[in-house]
Amino acid sequence: MSKTTPTRWTEFAVEALVRVAGFSAIGFVLLIFLFLLREGVPAFFEIAPGNLFGTRWYPTFDLFGTLPLILGSALITVTAIVIALPLGVATAVFVREVAPGWAREILKPMIEVLAGIPSVVLGFFGMTLIAPLVRQVFGAPTGLTAFTGALILAYMALPTLISVAEDALDAVPRSYRDAALAMGATSWQTIWRVVAPAARSGIVTAVMLGMGRAIGETMAVMMVTGNAARMPVSLDSLFRPVRTMTATIAAEMGEVAAGSTHYHALFGIGIILFVLTFVINLTAASALFQKRRRGGLR
Amino acid sequence: MQEISSRRYVVQRIGFGVLVLAALLVVLPILLVVGAIILKGIGAINWEFLTTMPRDGMKAGGIFPAIVGTLLLTLGAALAAIPFGVGGAIYLSEYARDTWLTRAIRLAIVNLAGIPSVVYGLFGLGLFVLFLRFGTSILAGSLTLAIMTLPIIISTSEEALRAVPMEFRTVSASLGGTRWQGIRNIVLPQALPGIITGVILGLLRAGGETAPILFTVAAFFLPRLPQSPFDQTMALPYHLYVISTQVPGMPLQVQYGTALALLALVLSLNVVATVIRSYFRRRRQW
């Protein structure tokens, strides 16, 4: 009988410990946001709103216009998704619905390899091999352009996009396919008219997650986009250098004094990035959770 | 009738052709990246390159301190992230009920996974380097990487724990085992291969990251090995960034050699994870 007490105590201690570990995830998100606010909020007081949302980012002249950086990130992210969406969805459909077993056995590990390649390696590859190619093909003065960045980003977003799109296709009930085929549809008609539309909301989620990944990408983007902080508003912007929010933080934080206006401004950009990815991921996640509760997506 | 159906099959053939083309467009560039880096980098790799200090402003010599630095950072991240990650997974899979608090944890994990790597760098700088006064150090860098790795370890470990059939738990309980005894002796051992796979996948992400270590630990050029957790260190990904963008006149072969070393490190861990997973999946009785 004397043994029950220590056992019960262990049970209690273990449950308390793992509970703490579980709730630490919430703690870390709050802690990250808190420290971004602590270091970044002063920027919104030190810099006049007109300057902060102006069109020129020249920290040495106290010009902290974040607009070109925000638009730079937006341009690259949208272009990357435009490239990655058709490729990713088509590949997911191929893997789930069409491919023979051996092709799937090759494709899946290859996509895992892509997901595993460090961003700095892709950036290096983009710099040394893709950028010269872009310069030749499009006749741009430099190969370090928004388009080069978007191309690399598209491939970095692909693994996420493909795997979420695959889950969405997987969640379409078997009976839909059987019914379509039984009514005389070809496999292609079944995919195109029945399965893909049924998976549409899941594919939207895939796009959102891919976008979240693309906005936050840093090293590869910094290495291939040329980093000129200009407004990407003209038609040829895609084939000119741009600068993103992430690249600005990474390139400049090493050289600023802690506590300076420039330092606060970089943390301010961090706040913008945090809020953007938070909203995107929250939206995508709540869509996923809803589906899980309905028992659709496993 | 014959004509209509044959047209449908032509459309099908075209459709499938487009799908195959898309899959090729995804796969071929991957082969190209890996192939190009292996082919152009293999010439630089030799024993001296991997085991000596850099010389001549990093243009000659080896990348030894960068390799050691990356291994130390990854190990440090593992030590800090595994207790929280596996503990959190056990809580979510074995203890938590479906309340709004549990859902809040899940949302937090999704959001942790989505925070940009450079924002982790800012956070590490603000909390570990400046507020806690660790300075730019291996400690600060490892802890930053650990928090970044946490969501990967939690979600893969939880998946592994949930895959263990419910019967294992009920049988353990029916024999008089407590909940923790059942977890420790039955559920955890069964889920271990999956958990190890998840930990490796998280760590290879940490080892390859550059942005989080930019302001928290990475040294531009430091031709000696770190002596304590409060030292700075070189690291492979940051070293590749430095020599490919910051040092003019860097021999291209050294750059490719460094890229290959990093890629080999990460991909070999990837292969280890895949092998563990498939080996145990095949051996599994349930």
HADDOCK unambig.tbl for C-alpha pairs under 7 A between the chains (distance, minus, plus):
assign (segid A and resid 11 and name CA) (segid B and resid 180 and name CA) 6.04 0.50 0.50
assign (segid A and resid 18 and name CA) (segid B and resid 87 and name CA) 4.63 0.50 0.50
assign (segid A and resid 18 and name CA) (segid B and resid 88 and name CA) 5.62 0.50 0.50
assign (segid A and resid 18 and name CA) (segid B and resid 90 and name CA) 6.54 0.50 0.50
assign (segid A and resid 18 and name CA) (segid B and resid 91 and name CA) 5.16 0.50 0.50
assign (segid A and resid 19 and name CA) (segid B and resid 88 and name CA) 6.84 0.50 0.50
assign (segid A and resid 19 and name CA) (segid B and resid 91 and name CA) 5.68 0.50 0.50
assign (segid A and resid 21 and name CA) (segid B and resid 84 and name CA) 4.81 0.50 0.50
assign (segid A and resid 21 and name CA) (segid B and resid 87 and name CA) 5.34 0.50 0.50
assign (segid A and resid 21 and name CA) (segid B and resid 88 and name CA) 4.52 0.50 0.50
assign (segid A and resid 22 and name CA) (segid B and resid 87 and name CA) 6.76 0.50 0.50
assign (segid A and resid 22 and name CA) (segid B and resid 88 and name CA) 3.75 0.50 0.50
assign (segid A and resid 22 and name CA) (segid B and resid 89 and name CA) 6.97 0.50 0.50
assign (segid A and resid 22 and name CA) (segid B and resid 91 and name CA) 5.94 0.50 0.50
assign (segid A and resid 22 and name CA) (segid B and resid 92 and name CA) 6.77 0.50 0.50
assign (segid A and resid 22 and name CA) (segid B and resid 105 and name CA) 6.97 0.50 0.50
assign (segid A and resid 23 and name CA) (segid B and resid 105 and name CA) 6.29 0.50 0.50
assign (segid A and resid 25 and name CA) (segid B and resid 105 and name CA) 6.27 0.50 0.50
assign (segid A and resid 25 and name CA) (segid B and resid 108 and name CA) 5.88 0.50 0.50
assign (segid A and resid 25 and name CA) (segid B and resid 109 and name CA) 6.01 0.50 0.50
assign (segid A and resid 26 and name CA) (segid B and resid 105 and name CA) 5.75 0.50 0.50
assign (segid A and resid 26 and name CA) (segid B and resid 108 and name CA) 5.23 0.50 0.50
assign (segid A and resid 29 and name CA) (segid B and resid 108 and name CA) 6.38 0.50 0.50
assign (segid A and resid 29 and name CA) (segid B and resid 112 and name CA) 6.39 0.50 0.50
assign (segid A and resid 32 and name CA) (segid B and resid 123 and name CA) 5.81 0.50 0.50
assign (segid A and resid 35 and name CA) (segid B and resid 123 and name CA) 6.29 0.50 0.50
assign (segid A and resid 35 and name CA) (segid B and resid 126 and name CA) 6.27 0.50 0.50
assign (segid A and resid 35 and name CA) (segid B and resid 127 and name CA) 6.76 0.50 0.50
assign (segid A and resid 36 and name CA) (segid B and resid 123 and name CA) 6.53 0.50 0.50
assign (segid A and resid 87 and name CA) (segid B and resid 22 and name CA) 5.30 0.50 0.50
assign (segid A and resid 87 and name CA) (segid B and resid 26 and name CA) 6.97 0.50 0.50
assign (segid A and resid 90 and name CA) (segid B and resid 19 and name CA) 5.35 0.50 0.50
assign (segid A and resid 90 and name CA) (segid B and resid 22 and name CA) 6.08 0.50 0.50
assign (segid A and resid 91 and name CA) (segid B and resid 19 and name CA) 6.36 0.50 0.50
assign (segid A and resid 91 and name CA) (segid B and resid 22 and name CA) 5.92 0.50 0.50
assign (segid A and resid 91 and name CA) (segid B and resid 23 and name CA) 4.87 0.50 0.50
assign (segid A and resid 94 and name CA) (segid B and resid 19 and name CA) 5.70 0.50 0.50
assign (segid A and resid 94 and name CA) (segid B and resid 20 and name CA) 6.93 0.50 0.50
assign (segid A and resid 110 and name CA) (segid B and resid 27 and name CA) 6.78 0.50 0.50
assign (segid A and resid 113 and name CA) (segid B and resid 267 and name CA) 6.97 0.50 0.50
assign (segid A and resid 114 and name CA) (segid B and resid 30 and name CA) 6.29 0.50 0.50
assign (segid A and resid 116 and name CA) (segid B and resid 205 and name CA) 6.96 0.50 0.50
assign (segid A and resid 116 and name CA) (segid B and resid 266 and name CA) 6.95 0.50 0.50
assign (segid A and resid 116 and name CA) (segid B and resid 267 and name CA) 6.85 0.50 0.50
assign (segid A and resid 117 and name CA) (segid B and resid 263 and name CA) 6.61 0.50 0.50
assign (segid A and resid 118 and name CA) (segid B and resid 208 and name CA) 4.92 0.50 0.50
assign (segid A and resid 118 and name CA) (segid B and resid 209 and name CA) 6.42 0.50 0.50
assign (segid A and resid 120 and name CA) (segid B and resid 210 and name CA) 6.94 0.50 0.50
assign (segid A and resid 120 and name CA) (segid B and resid 237 and name CA) 6.31 0.50 0.50
assign (segid A and resid 120 and name CA) (segid B and resid 241 and name CA) 6.51 0.50 0.50
assign (segid A and resid 121 and name CA) (segid B and resid 259 and name CA) 6.01 0.50 0.50
assign (segid A and resid 124 and name CA) (segid B and resid 244 and name CA) 6.98 0.50 0.50
assign (segid A and resid 125 and name CA) (segid B and resid 33 and name CA) 6.87 0.50 0.50
assign (segid A and resid 188 and name CA) (segid B and resid 12 and name CA) 5.03 0.50 0.50
assign (segid A and resid 188 and name CA) (segid B and resid 15 and name CA) 6.80 0.50 0.50
assign (segid A and resid 212 and name CA) (segid B and resid 114 and name CA) 6.55 0.50 0.50
assign (segid A and resid 213 and name CA) (segid B and resid 114 and name CA) 6.69 0.50 0.50
assign (segid A and resid 216 and name CA) (segid B and resid 116 and name CA) 4.18 0.50 0.50
assign (segid A and resid 216 and name CA) (segid B and resid 117 and name CA) 6.83 0.50 0.50
assign (segid A and resid 217 and name CA) (segid B and resid 116 and name CA) 6.43 0.50 0.50
assign (segid A and resid 218 and name CA) (segid B and resid 118 and name CA) 6.53 0.50 0.50
assign (segid A and resid 218 and name CA) (segid B and resid 211 and name CA) 6.78 0.50 0.50
assign (segid A and resid 219 and name CA) (segid B and resid 211 and name CA) 6.58 0.50 0.50
assign (segid A and resid 246 and name CA) (segid B and resid 118 and name CA) 6.49 0.50 0.50
assign (segid A and resid 250 and name CA) (segid B and resid 118 and name CA) 6.62 0.50 0.50
assign (segid A and resid 250 and name CA) (segid B and resid 211 and name CA) 6.71 0.50 0.50
assign (segid A and resid 254 and name CA) (segid B and resid 215 and name CA) 6.14 0.50 0.50
assign (segid A and resid 270 and name CA) (segid B and resid 119 and name CA) 5.78 0.50 0.50
assign (segid A and resid 274 and name CA) (segid B and resid 115 and name CA) 6.28 0.50 0.50
assign (segid A and resid 277 and name CA) (segid B and resid 114 and name CA) 6.34 0.50 0.50
assign (segid A and resid 277 and name CA) (segid B and resid 115 and name CA) 6.29 0.50 0.50
assign (segid A and resid 278 and name CA) (segid B and resid 111 and name CA) 5.94 0.50 0.50
assign (segid A and resid 281 and name CA) (segid B and resid 110 and name CA) 6.87 0.50 0.50
assign (segid A and resid 281 and name CA) (segid B and resid 111 and name CA) 6.07 0.50 0.50
assign (segid A and resid 281 and name CA) (segid B and resid 114 and name CA) 6.57 0.50 0.50
assign (segid A and resid 282 and name CA) (segid B and resid 107 and name CA) 6.96 0.50 0.50
assign (segid A and resid 282 and name CA) (segid B and resid 111 and name CA) 7.00 0.50 0.50
assign (segid A and resid 285 and name CA) (segid B and resid 110 and name CA) 7.00 0.50 0.50
